C-alpha cells in the first residue's frame, strides 16, 4: 500500500491522474451516447464504473492507514 500512498498523497501527481481519469470517463460517456450496440453500451458502463472506482482510490488508501 505504501506505493499507492505516495501516488494519492502527491497532489500534483494525483491531480494529473484524476484529470486523466475524468477525460476517459467523459470519452466513455460520449461513446455510450453515440452507439446503438448493446455490447458497446455495456462495455462503456463497465469502463465508467472502473474509472470511477479508481477516482475513489485516494479515500480507500488513506482510510486503511
MODELLER restraints for C-alpha pairs under 7 A, 6 or more apart:
rsr = mdl.restraints
at = mdl.atoms
rsr.add(forms.Gaussian(group=physical.xy_distance, feature=features.Distance(at['CA:5:A'], at['CA:61:A']), mean=6.41, stdev=0.5))
rsr.add(forms.Gaussian(group=physical.xy_distance, feature=features.Distance(at['CA:7:A'], at['CA:13:A']), mean=6.64, stdev=0.5))
rsr.add(forms.Gaussian(group=physical.xy_distance, feature=features.Distance(at['CA:7:A'], at['CA:14:A']), mean=6.14, stdev=0.5))
rsr.add(forms.Gaussian(group=physical.xy_distance, feature=features.Distance(at['CA:8:A'], at['CA:14:A']), mean=5.45, stdev=0.5))
rsr.add(forms.Gaussian(group=physical.xy_distance, feature=features.Distance(at['CA:8:A'], at['CA:58:A']), mean=5.14, stdev=0.5))
rsr.add(forms.Gaussian(group=physical.xy_distance, feature=features.Distance(at['CA:18:A'], at['CA:55:A']), mean=6.35, stdev=0.5))
rsr.add(forms.Gaussian(group=physical.xy_distance, feature=features.Distance(at['CA:21:A'], at['CA:51:A']), mean=6.11, stdev=0.5))
rsr.add(forms.Gaussian(group=physical.xy_distance, feature=features.Distance(at['CA:25:A'], at['CA:48:A']), mean=5.49, stdev=0.5))
rsr.add(forms.Gaussian(group=physical.xy_distance, feature=features.Distance(at['CA:25:A'], at['CA:51:A']), mean=6.57, stdev=0.5))
rsr.add(forms.Gaussian(group=physical.xy_distance, feature=features.Distance(at['CA:28:A'], at['CA:44:A']), mean=5.42, stdev=0.5))
rsr.add(forms.Gaussian(group=physical.xy_distance, feature=features.Distance(at['CA:28:A'], at['CA:47:A']), mean=6.96, stdev=0.5))
rsr.add(forms.Gaussian(group=physical.xy_distance, feature=features.Distance(at['CA:28:A'], at['CA:48:A']), mean=6.54, stdev=0.5))
rsr.add(forms.Gaussian(group=physical.xy_distance, feature=features.Distance(at['CA:32:A'], at['CA:41:A']), mean=5.19, stdev=0.5))
rsr.add(forms.Gaussian(group=physical.xy_distance, feature=features.Distance(at['CA:32:A'], at['CA:44:A']), mean=5.84, stdev=0.5))
rsr.add(forms.Gaussian(group=physical.xy_distance, feature=features.Distance(at['CA:35:A'], at['CA:41:A']), mean=6.99, stdev=0.5))
